[in-house]
Structure formats: structure tokens, C-alpha cells
Amino acid sequence: MYNFVNSTLGWFHLAVAVLAMVAGAFVLATRKGTRLHKQVGYSYVGAIVLVCGSALGIYNLTGRFGVFHVTAIISFLTLACGMVPLFIKSLPRSYKGVHVWFMYYSVLGLYAAFVSELSVRIPDKPFFAMVGIATAIVFVVGTVFILKKEKVWSKHFEETQPAELNIKSRV
């Protein structure tokens, strides 16, 4: 069995990942556009930046830059794509839906990484097959959920309402 955590950086990575998982789940499960949504959302953003940054400094698996470093970069780009529509005020209201899509996939990627990490700790199992299977399951289930909720987002962003996203259904 693998060591649970191998370094101080590994412990830091684990701690901010847990914080990001809690904040991400909270933001997805609660009403959008509220002050609390924004505060916890920014906590999620900060935690994910730290998760991705710390991931780039962990080389215990192969000793060199590898697939998990690439996924950390992809995760950061997903996060950035989710945040950009919030900062460009001149974008049409419909672009706020881009924020929702990318942020859901950001959180989904985080949970896929978590499930992959757990799955590779099963002794005597093929590493990359376990990562692939775990990631695929999380993304398939998450995408089905996201596609169901997309109808709510589309309807909301087509209406002429204030810029705040106050979707009343739990997402």
C-alpha cells in the first residue's frame, strides 16, 4: 500500500483539496448569486489555485512532469474560464451561463481527482486503468447531472433579470 502522504507539500495539497471539495460542494448545492455563494465561491477559487499550484510541485509518482501535472494545468484553465465571464461586465447576460458550466466542471474535475486518488490506493490494481475508470465514472455521472440542470440555467439567462443569478432550485 502507498504511503498516505509523503511530504509537507503533500499535506498542504491534501488540506487545500479538502477545503476546495467542501467549498465546491457548498457552492453547487446552494442558491446562486447570493453574498454567501460569492464568498464561499471565492474561497473555492483560492483553494483550487493552491491545489493546482501544489500539484505542480509533487513528483513522488514518477519523479518528473507527468499526466497529473497536465491535469492540474487543465483544472486551472477550467477555473479561469469559469471566472472570466464574471469580470468582463460588457459580455451579454447569456455568457454568465459559461461561468456556471465551467465552475461545475471545475468541481467535477476535483471530485474525479479525489476518486482517482482513492482508487489507485487499492493494492495490486493497474494504476492508469483505475484512474481512467474512476475519472470516467465521475464525469459521466456529473455530466448527466449538469445536462439536466442546464435547462434551468438557459431559461434563467434568457430572462431579463438583474445580473445576480438567483436560481431557486437546488443545483
C-alpha positions in Angstrom: 0.0 0.0 0.0 1.2 3.5 -0.8 2.1 6.0 2.0 -0.8 8.2 2.6 1.1 11.5 2.3 4.8 11.7 1.6 5.8 15.4 2.3 4.8 18.7 3.9 3.7 19.8 0.4 1.6 16.7 0.1 -0.1 17.5 3.4 -0.7 21.1 2.2 -2.1 19.8 -1.1 -4.4 17.4 0.8 -5.6 20.2 3.2 -6.5 22.7 0.5 -8.1 20.0 -1.7 -10.4 19.1 1.2 -11.2 22.7 1.7 -11.9 23.1 -2.1 -14.1 19.9 -2.1 -16.2 21.3 0.8 -16.5 24.8 -0.6 -17.2 23.5 -4.2 -20.0 21.2 -2.9 -21.5 24.0 -0.9 -21.5 26.4 -3.8 -23.1 23.9 -6.2 -25.7 22.9 -3.7 -26.9 26.3 -2.6 -28.7 29.2 -4.1 -26.6 31.1 -6.7 -25.8 34.8 -6.7 -26.1 35.4 -3.0 -23.5 37.0 -0.9 -22.7 33.7 0.7 -22.4 32.0 -2.7 -19.9 34.6 -3.8 -17.8 34.4 -0.5 -17.6 30.6 -0.5 -17.1 30.6 -4.3 -14.0 32.8 -3.9 -12.8 30.5 -1.2 -13.2 27.7 -3.6 -11.3 29.6 -6.3 -8.4 30.3 -3.9 -8.3 26.8 -2.7 -8.2 25.4 -6.3 -5.4 27.7 -7.3 -3.4 26.4 -4.3 -4.4 22.8 -5.1 -3.2 23.2 -8.7 -0.1 25.0 -7.7 0.9 22.5 -5.1 0.2 19.6 -7.5 2.8 21.1 -9.8 5.4 20.6 -7.1 4.7 17.0 -6.3 6.8 14.4 -8.2 6.5 11.3 -6.0 4.8 9.2 -8.6 7.3 9.3 -11.5 10.0 11.8 -10.4 9.2 14.0 -13.4 6.5 16.1 -15.0 3.6 13.8 -15.8 -0.1 13.3 -16.6 -1.2 14.6 -13.2 0.7 17.9 -13.7 -1.1 18.3 -17.1 -4.5 17.7 -15.3 -3.6 20.4 -12.8 -3.0 22.8 -15.6 -6.3 21.8 -17.3 -8.0 22.3 -13.9 -6.6 25.8 -13.6 -7.7 26.7 -17.1 -11.2 25.4 -16.4 -11.3 27.6 -13.3 -10.1 30.6 -15.3 -12.7 30.0 -18.0 -15.3 29.9 -15.3 -14.2 33.1 -13.7 -13.6 35.3 -16.7 -17.3 35.9 -17.6 -17.8 37.4 -14.1 -15.1 40.0 -14.6 -16.0 41.2 -18.1 -19.0 43.3 -17.5 -19.6 44.1 -21.2 -20.5 40.5 -22.0 -24.1 39.7 -22.7 -26.1 38.1 -19.9 -26.1 34.7 -21.6 -22.3 34.5 -21.1 -23.0 34.1 -17.3 -24.0 30.6 -18.2 -20.4 30.0 -19.3 -19.5 30.7 -15.6 -21.9 28.0 -14.4 -20.8 25.4 -16.9 -17.1 25.8 -16.3 -17.4 26.0 -12.5 -19.5 22.8 -12.4 -16.8 21.1 -14.5 -14.1 22.6 -12.2 -15.7 21.0 -9.2 -16.4 17.8 -11.1 -12.7 17.6 -12.0 -11.8 18.0 -8.4 -14.0 15.1 -7.4 -12.7 13.0 -10.2 -9.2 13.6 -9.0 -10.3 12.6 -5.4 -12.0 9.4 -6.6 -8.9 8.6 -8.8 -6.6 9.1 -5.8 -8.7 6.7 -3.7 -8.9 4.1 -6.5 -5.2 3.9 -7.0 -4.7 3.0 -3.4 -6.3 -0.4 -3.9 -3.4 -2.8 -3.8 -2.4 -4.8 -6.9 -4.6 -2.9 -9.3 -3.5 -1.3 -12.6 -2.7 2.3 -11.8 -3.8 4.1 -15.0 -6.7 1.8 -15.6 -8.1 2.6 -12.2 -7.5 6.4 -12.7 -9.3 6.2 -16.1 -12.2 4.2 -14.8 -12.7 6.4 -11.7 -12.4 9.6 -13.7 -14.8 8.3 -16.4 -17.5 7.3 -13.8 -17.4 10.7 -12.1 -17.5 12.7 -15.3 -20.3 10.6 -16.8 -22.5 10.9 -13.7 -21.6 14.6 -13.3 -22.3 15.4 -16.9 -25.8 13.8 -16.7 -26.5 16.0 -13.7 -25.1 19.1 -15.4 -27.2 18.4 -18.6 -30.3 18.2 -16.5 -29.6 21.5 -14.8 -28.6 23.2 -18.0 -32.2 23.7 -18.8 -32.7 25.8 -15.7 -29.6 27.9 -16.5 -30.6 28.5 -20.1 -34.1 29.7 -19.1 -32.7 31.9 -16.3 -30.2 33.6 -18.6 -32.7 34.3 -21.3 -34.9 36.3 -19.0 -34.4 39.9 -18.4 -33.5 40.0 -14.7 -30.8 41.7 -12.7 -27.3 40.3 -13.2 -27.5 38.3 -10.0 -28.1 34.6 -10.5 -30.8 33.6 -8.1 -31.8 30.1 -9.3 -34.2 28.9 -6.7 -33.9 25.2 -7.4 -31.1 23.4 -5.7 -28.3 22.6 -8.1 
